[in-house]
Amino acid sequence: MRTIGIRHRVKRTAEGEARPTQVVIKQVDSFRSYNLDDETAELDFVCGQFPTAYRTARDGEDLSAFPPHHVKKQKKNGSDEEVVKVPAEYDGLKTGDDVAMTLGGSGDRLAYALSRRGDRIGAKVFRVPPFALKEAREKTDGGKEEDAKTLALLFDSSLKLFYEVTPRERNLIKVREEYSARKYAQKNRIACEQRLRQHTIGKIFLSDNGYYLEGAVEDEYDKIAENDAAYQALRREEKEHENELKKSVHQLDIWWQIFEPIRGCGEVIAAGIISPIGNILRFKTDAQLKKFASVHVLPDGRFNRKRRGAPNEGNPALRQALYLLGDQFNRHPDSPWGKKLREYKRIFREKHPETIAENGKKKYGNAHIHKMAIWRTLTKFIEWLYREWARIEKEKQTTG
């Protein structure tokens, strides 16, 4: 039996520094370490064909038996003659292996692939909340560079801290991927719209027939956009990704039990909340989730918000999704969360009955009270979401 600890990393920093994924394989009391330099190496490891040693190819040997990226050619020193090297030994995921990783982050895709193949060959993938790994790291004084080994040791000593990656967990990962794909498609479509709009404006203002074409600028833009093949292709791509995203969201029990009953919360908003969170078990308390969502109260008692010159805490994508959900609460005033929003408006207005000027700015006007109530309601929503989602996850872990 082998335990494999994996510290997944993005392969290169913005500065170009190499950051390979680190793998430590523990078998009884011996350890082997590998660096997976790129995604191809990760896939090789998933498939059990990661080269760990090379030999010189024999004369006339059929090289087609090896994947092309496994065949290495190099010139002899001081000669134009090539030496061909081929794999002599392989390693990777094998039957009976237990893989230990952390929940969330950049390792989702690798965890998905390992788990999917593990189902076929009889291997399992487990993940541990980041806070549990941090506590283990502090006890061993290993540091982050030793995380792969720490994970392997922690799995063997504290299995109860880990959660198995099941098809249900893979569905969560798939929603995150589909949401990301839809978001990129949306950005590309918006960028194309902006280019077409500027082209339309230029066409009108630079027209040799006069300064103004018949009809409004928007009418001319609509004509151009309707006949622009690139723009229409981007619209279709975005729609396809949105349809796939909705199908993926519908595979989640948390959609049907938590998000679907909320009036105004569609699949896209739900995915915008689910995707940054990943698995709720990453967070030890609702306070950690509130800080991640940037809906927490600062030590000085102020509500957290983006302030000029100060770092923005939390995940901006999650905060944006919550803002859209808060707008839906406002649009559905008779829903449970809409009523809660109205109640907070009443409370804040009673506490601050008049608009005041502070540091040259007006405070506690209608817009300010509305914003305060929205974010207070979203804070309460995150507290509720943590309780409900964590309860569902723990029930699933208990019942298998």
Secondary structure, DSSP 4 states (H G I P E B T S, - for coil): --EEEEE---SB-TT--B-PEEEEEEETTEEEEEEE-SHHHHHHHHTT-EEEEEEEPPTT--GGGS-GGG-EEEEPTTSS-EEEEEEEEEE---TT-EEEEESSGGGHHHHHHHHHHHHHHT-EEEEE-HHHHHHHHHHHT--GGGHHHHHHHHHHH-GGG-EE--HHHHHHHHHHHHHHHHHHHHHHHHHHHHHHHHHHHHHHHT-TT-S--SS-HHHHHHHHHHT-HHHHHHHHHHHHHHHHHHHHHHT-HHIIIIITTSTT--HHHHHHHHHHH--GGG-SSHHHHHHHHT-PBPTTSPBP---TTS---S-HHHHHHHHHHHHHHHH-TTSHHHHHHHHHHHHHHHHS-S-EEETTEEESSHHHHHHHHHHHHHHHHHHHHHHHHHHHHHHHHHH-
